[in-house]
């Protein structure tokens, strides 16, 4: 459910960054420095401030021991974290879902906040969403126990077929994709070990599906389309649960997270055991910023299908994941879409002479076929008119 923006990589260890500097100074990378070095550095670190560090160190005389300077400056993993700033709480819209069911004025205020968040940031947080701590912790715990199983048991669910309703993948992280709506059609295909896997993940999937109907209802209302717009399609729509485990990242190794991408969904709802999501801030020169995990809070990301529905008024948000240096990170992403073969296109109410249609129609089925073709171009960009 990802679209790569570029072949960039995220790393939490500074080893590669330091080696890169030393290689450049020693002449190993002289032949590619002018054209590729800064691009390489930016793709690895993801923040322009590290480019400044790079240039400052490169400006030192060749007689200076660069390794000594790096040690002196203490460019360690923990120190470099400050180069990816954290969103200030005042910058992140937080929606109290319980208030969506109060009086019309309260709902109207929240819908306006959602409109602002989707248009300006591409994401928001939700609290008081009705999913209990018992349910979320049980889902995270059972998923973690599944990833602790021997690899041969997990690989029973491996497949090269991207359309498989249950699919295990291992690379920089372990992940498992589960079709989840209607849950009675799919749950018997899910892993039965650990013994509580189906019950714990199934309960969470059902709860987050219920929540998604409320959230998407408020989102389409924020577009002036009415809270019941697409409701029947959403009820029968696709829900993919993707559980992932990102291994703890030590200071002596280079472990990749997920590179910059957008999601091909209407929205994606993220539950996580610890922080790791970084968002590209549209309002701040596309700078990367960390969005800390908070107990009882879920993150809601704008996906490509919402960008299409809104005719470009809302933008799908570029985001990436970096591992945690202290502990494994468990996350559950819930990707909500229309039924597999139902097309999404710009709402007719949002198209006129001043706002012509900007996107071609697309279905989730077409997107999965696109992924299977292994084309490297951006799918959403190919849909723009």
C-alpha angles and dihedrals in degrees: 000000000000138000116202115225093194138337091271123145135212120217132176096194117084093208095098092046093053093044089051091055093048092047092051093049092047092052098248092121099032093113093059101030099096096050106026114016100086091043089052092048093048093048091052098044101026096210132092093220090072088056087060090051089049094052093046092053093045090053091063116105115267089243090067115095102239093196089056091049092051090052091046092051089047095224091180128154093261095048094048092057089082089067090072102058124214121240109254110238089243089061095056120075111227117197121203099214093196089066092060086077096050128086121326094253093055091047091048091054091051093047089054090051090051090050091053093047094049093046100042106028109015094226145051140181128247129210132181087030096154098246107122125229088241091060096046095045092047091051093048092045096049092047090050090051090051091054089050090062119106112278094244090062093049093046090062083084097047118118140159089218106100091198094062110124091224118034132165120203130182126191124109085351139013114249138170126198119209128187104223113175124109082017095201089064095057114022094087088062093055122099113281093201121106088046093230095047097101094042096046098042092038092055092049092046092053092048095048090047089056090048092049092058090057094045096046089046089057091044095053089045087055087058090055093251100116128255095267095054108128091356095132092048092047092052089060094033130121120275118187120188113202115189118192139182118203112195120236110270115229124205091244099054138056112233120177126222122189118305125231113301146139125232124246095224138092090249135345120215115204129203115182138178094217140000122289110123117111122190130205105237108222090192095055106053091282092293118170115246132180121239108206120222114246127194112258093012129113127196120230117201127194110240133204095263091057089050088054094045091051091048089237098313089115119042126214106243124242110227140162139190129236122190122245117253093216108040144008113275119224118193136176116203117193112201113198121197144148118277112300098262099029112109126233118211137159112293110256089228089064096050123084140128092289092044108036121189108283103182138051119232117267139178132208089243090058090050093053089050088051090053090050089055088061093221112165099212120103112268095209091050089054090057095056116107 
